[in-house]
């Protein structure tokens, strides 16, 4: 996961997108966009799968186990009190996830 200050994105909608490939992953894999509005909350991992899915600051899109490259994106609104944006990929358990052509952009 990559974290950045949210200053340039406050009040906007952002999209994290890329092409992904997942192999030999019997559990959940995907991409994550986190809009952190409480600077006291530690967003460093590792997190359990259930904790990540239950956190209302996280927007998650899962990716199936497929050897072909697939395009996926996740979108979130960045409120004015947001301090940190975090975005990246996750893999719960064994397996492999690959990412290419990743970008974080303002929605148009």
Backbone as CSV, one residue per row, in Angstrom:
resi,resn,N_x,N_y,N_z,CA_x,CA_y,CA_z,C_x,C_y,C_z
1,UNK,0.847,-1.172,0.000,0.000,0.000,0.000,0.892,1.233,0.000
2,UNK,0.472,2.231,-0.739,1.151,3.531,-0.806,0.280,4.553,-0.091
3,UNK,0.876,5.417,0.715,0.127,6.483,1.366,0.666,7.831,0.912
4,UNK,-0.257,8.783,0.754,0.112,10.136,0.376,-0.759,11.115,1.169
5,UNK,-0.281,12.338,1.308,-1.108,13.376,1.910,-2.253,13.701,0.960
6,UNK,-3.419,13.958,1.492,-4.622,14.156,0.680,-4.815,15.589,0.218
7,UNK,-3.914,16.494,0.540,-4.095,17.922,0.254,-4.563,18.218,-1.171
8,UNK,-3.949,17.600,-2.168,-4.266,17.898,-3.565,-5.578,17.276,-4.037
9,UNK,-6.194,16.427,-3.206,-7.395,15.709,-3.634,-8.640,16.041,-2.813
10,UNK,-8.502,16.868,-1.787,-9.662,17.182,-0.941,-10.790,17.778,-1.773
11,UNK,-11.997,17.274,-1.530,-13.171,17.756,-2.245,-13.380,17.109,-3.602
12,UNK,-12.477,16.262,-4.017,-12.575,15.605,-5.326,-12.946,14.137,-5.160
13,UNK,-13.272,13.518,-6.262,-13.431,12.071,-6.315,-12.189,11.520,-6.997
14,UNK,-11.591,10.481,-6.405,-10.380,9.902,-6.962,-10.640,8.462,-7.397
15,UNK,-9.849,8.043,-8.354,-9.932,6.687,-8.896,-8.539,6.074,-8.852
16,UNK,-8.456,4.879,-8.270,-7.234,4.086,-8.342,-7.532,2.936,-9.288
17,UNK,-6.722,2.803,-10.336,-6.990,1.772,-11.346,-5.690,1.140,-11.809
18,UNK,-5.855,0.006,-12.449,-4.714,-0.691,-13.024,-5.146,-2.004,-13.624
19,UNK,-4.167,-2.742,-14.088,-4.400,-4.084,-14.605,-3.809,-5.070,-13.609
20,UNK,-4.558,-6.146,-13.366,-4.202,-7.086,-12.309,-4.254,-8.508,-12.828
21,UNK,-3.446,-9.344,-12.175,-3.476,-10.770,-12.447,-3.232,-11.484,-11.121
22,UNK,-4.087,-12.447,-10.820,-4.004,-13.198,-9.567,-3.881,-14.676,-9.902
23,UNK,-2.927,-15.341,-9.265,-2.766,-16.776,-9.475,-2.567,-17.493,-8.149
24,UNK,-3.115,-18.691,-8.094,-2.951,-19.582,-6.945,-3.328,-18.925,-5.625
25,UNK,-4.405,-18.144,-5.636,-4.868,-17.439,-4.439,-6.214,-18.020,-4.012
26,UNK,-6.227,-18.915,-3.046,-7.493,-19.525,-2.639,-8.404,-18.598,-1.848
27,UNK,-7.860,-17.494,-1.357,-8.665,-16.544,-0.590,-8.805,-15.252,-1.366
28,UNK,-9.142,-14.169,-0.691,-9.487,-12.907,-1.336,-8.250,-12.102,-1.754
29,UNK,-8.359,-11.463,-2.928,-7.333,-10.550,-3.437,-8.053,-9.373,-4.076
30,UNK,-7.392,-8.222,-4.139,-8.049,-7.083,-4.765,-7.278,-5.797,-4.623
31,UNK,-7.996,-4.704,-4.852,-7.402,-3.382,-4.707,-8.182,-2.577,-3.688
32,UNK,-7.470,-1.627,-3.093,-7.986,-0.887,-1.947,-7.705,0.595,-2.127
33,UNK,-8.685,1.408,-1.778,-8.520,2.861,-1.710,-9.064,3.292,-0.367
34,UNK,-8.216,3.905,0.449,-8.602,4.292,1.803,-8.558,5.808,1.940
35,UNK,-9.647,6.376,2.439,-9.758,7.806,2.702,-9.752,7.960,4.212
36,UNK,-8.621,8.367,4.754,-8.451,8.431,6.203,-8.761,9.832,6.724
37,UNK,-9.803,9.943,7.569,-10.191,11.252,8.098,-9.828,11.436,9.572
38,UNK,-9.277,10.404,10.199,-8.894,10.497,11.615,-7.393,10.293,11.731
39,UNK,-6.617,11.364,11.934,-5.162,11.241,11.975,-4.655,10.381,13.136
40,UNK,-5.514,10.092,14.100,-5.093,9.244,15.225,-5.145,7.763,14.880
41,UNK,-5.840,7.417,13.795,-5.953,6.001,13.416,-4.725,5.552,12.661
42,UNK,-4.161,4.461,13.106,-2.989,3.883,12.461,-3.451,3.039,11.281
43,UNK,-3.022,3.382,10.082,-3.474,2.648,8.915,-2.423,1.664,8.414
44,UNK,-1.358,1.509,9.160,-0.351,0.533,8.761,-0.854,-0.874,9.038
45,UNK,-0.437,-1.795,8.245,-0.847,-3.193,8.397,0.116,-3.948,9.267
46,UNK,-0.036,-5.228,9.305,-1.044,-5.950,8.537,-2.404,-5.919,9.223
47,UNK,-3.447,-5.995,8.428,-4.815,-6.065,8.928,-5.373,-7.436,8.635
48,UNK,-6.323,-7.845,9.431,-7.023,-9.071,9.093,-7.970,-8.771,7.936
49,UNK,-8.339,-9.791,7.214,-9.259,-9.625,6.093,-10.590,-9.047,6.558
50,UNK,-11.124,-9.559,7.646,-12.419,-9.083,8.137,-12.337,-7.634,8.619
51,UNK,-11.225,-7.245,9.239,-11.067,-5.865,9.703,-11.000,-4.901,8.517
52,UNK,-10.280,-5.267,7.479,-10.170,-4.404,6.295,-11.518,-4.237,5.608
53,UNK,-12.278,-5.317,5.500,-13.579,-5.253,4.842,-14.605,-4.489,5.661
54,UNK,-14.486,-4.528,6.981,-15.460,-3.874,7.853,-15.185,-2.387,8.047
55,UNK,-14.001,-1.909,7.726,-13.627,-0.518,7.962,-14.330,0.395,6.962
56,UNK,-15.158,1.355,7.432,-15.903,2.216,6.505,-15.022,3.179,5.712
57,UNK,-13.772,3.390,6.125,-12.864,4.256,5.369,-12.279,3.555,4.143
58,UNK,-12.430,2.235,4.067,-11.879,1.466,2.953,-12.907,1.256,1.858
59,UNK,-12.474,1.424,0.620,-13.250,1.023,-0.541,-12.448,-0.083,-1.207
60,UNK,-13.068,-1.258,-1.341,-12.355,-2.443,-1.800,-13.084,-3.061,-2.985
61,UNK,-12.307,-3.482,-3.977,-12.813,-4.253,-5.100,-12.000,-5.536,-5.140
62,UNK,-12.678,-6.681,-5.166,-11.962,-7.945,-5.194,-11.703,-8.394,-6.626
63,UNK,-10.696,-9.233,-6.775,-10.272,-9.759,-8.059,-10.272,-11.278,-7.957
64,UNK,-10.842,-11.940,-8.936,-10.867,-13.394,-8.946,-9.525,-13.991,-9.308
65,UNK,-9.360,-15.272,-9.016,-8.147,-16.013,-9.355,-8.169,-16.298,-10.849
66,UNK,-7.399,-15.516,-11.622,-7.418,-15.627,-13.070,-6.031,-15.296,-13.595
67,UNK,-5.500,-16.122,-14.437,-4.155,-15.897,-14.976,-4.123,-14.805,-16.048
68,UNK,-5.294,-14.380,-16.527,-5.363,-13.310,-17.523,-5.357,-11.951,-16.825
69,UNK,-4.792,-10.944,-17.481,-4.806,-9.585,-16.962,-6.223,-9.022,-17.060
70,UNK,-6.688,-8.386,-15.994,-8.001,-7.742,-15.975,-7.842,-6.310,-15.481
71,UNK,-8.651,-5.403,-16.024,-8.656,-4.004,-15.572,-9.686,-3.857,-14.463
72,UNK,-9.309,-3.189,-13.401,-10.211,-2.918,-12.288,-9.925,-1.510,-11.785
73,UNK,-10.933,-0.925,-11.140,-10.749,0.388,-10.523,-11.622,0.497,-9.298
74,UNK,-11.214,1.384,-8.417,-11.965,1.672,-7.208,-12.029,3.192,-7.083
75,UNK,-13.197,3.704,-6.680,-13.448,5.138,-6.642,-13.914,5.549,-5.255
76,UNK,-13.462,6.712,-4.793,-13.907,7.232,-3.496,-13.896,8.756,-3.517
77,UNK,-14.807,9.341,-2.789,-14.870,10.795,-2.592,-13.928,11.152,-1.453
78,UNK,-13.159,12.218,-1.607,-12.202,12.658,-0.595,-12.783,13.867,0.117
79,UNK,-13.245,13.707,1.363,-13.837,14.838,2.072,-12.784,15.879,2.446
80,UNK,-13.260,17.059,2.788,-12.369,18.169,3.128,-11.519,17.946,4.351
81,UNK,-11.923,17.026,5.239,-11.141,16.774,6.447,-10.230,15.556,6.321
82,UNK,-10.074,15.041,5.121,-9.212,13.877,4.892,-7.748,14.291,5.036
83,UNK,-6.964,13.476,5.732,-5.544,13.792,5.877,-4.646,12.891,5.028
84,UNK,-5.028,11.629,4.876,-4.187,10.663,4.179,-5.027,9.844,3.198
85,UNK,-4.481,9.616,2.014,-5.038,8.652,1.069,-4.086,7.463,1.023
86,UNK,-4.647,6.285,1.041,-3.850,5.072,0.908,-4.453,4.245,-0.215
87,UNK,-3.615,3.682,-1.043,-4.091,2.890,-2.160,-3.094,1.778,-2.442
88,UNK,-3.618,0.667,-2.919,-2.729,-0.445,-3.216,-3.489,-1.719,-3.482
89,UNK,-2.759,-2.816,-3.425,-3.327,-4.130,-3.669,-3.177,-4.974,-2.415
90,UNK,-3.993,-6.029,-2.317,-3.885,-6.914,-1.162,-4.110,-8.355,-1.594
91,UNK,-3.573,-9.239,-0.799,-3.716,-10.664,-1.015,-3.840,-11.306,0.354
92,UNK,-4.979,-11.931,0.624,-5.213,-12.588,1.910,-4.802,-14.050,1.772
93,UNK,-3.712,-14.422,2.382,-3.246,-15.800,2.299,-2.214,-15.983,1.204
94,UNK,-1.930,-17.234,0.868,-0.907,-17.518,-0.135,-1.397,-17.198,-1.544
95,UNK,-0.455,-17.149,-2.465,-0.781,-16.880,-3.858,0.073,-15.758,-4.395
96,UNK,-0.340,-15.234,-5.528,0.426,-14.164,-6.175,-0.540,-13.178,-6.802
97,UNK,-0.252,-11.880,-6.622,-1.006,-10.824,-7.289,0.007,-9.917,-7.977
98,UNK,-0.299,-9.563,-9.216,0.570,-8.683,-9.995,-0.226,-7.461,-10.431
99,UNK,0.468,-6.340,-10.545,-0.148,-5.072,-10.913,0.695,-4.404,-11.987
100,UNK,0.034,-3.850,-12.991,0.735,-3.047,-13.998,-0.157,-1.877,-14.417
101,UNK,0.454,-0.827,-14.915,-0.250,0.369,-15.393,-1.121,0.997,-14.289
102,UNK,-0.617,1.055,-13.099,-1.379,1.639,-11.981,-1.389,3.152,-12.061
103,UNK,-2.520,3.746,-11.659,-2.600,5.201,-11.580,-3.652,5.628,-10.579
104,UNK,-3.396,6.760,-9.967,-4.339,7.410,-9.069,-4.654,8.754,-9.717
105,UNK,-5.940,8.988,-10.048,-6.315,10.192,-10.778,-7.606,10.778,-10.199
106,UNK,-7.825,12.047,-10.469,-9.113,12.667,-10.181,-10.129,12.145,-11.179
107,UNK,-11.339,11.848,-10.714,-12.410,11.416,-11.613,-12.839,12.610,-12.465
108,UNK,-13.181,12.350,-13.706,-13.621,13.432,-14.578,-15.102,13.335,-14.843
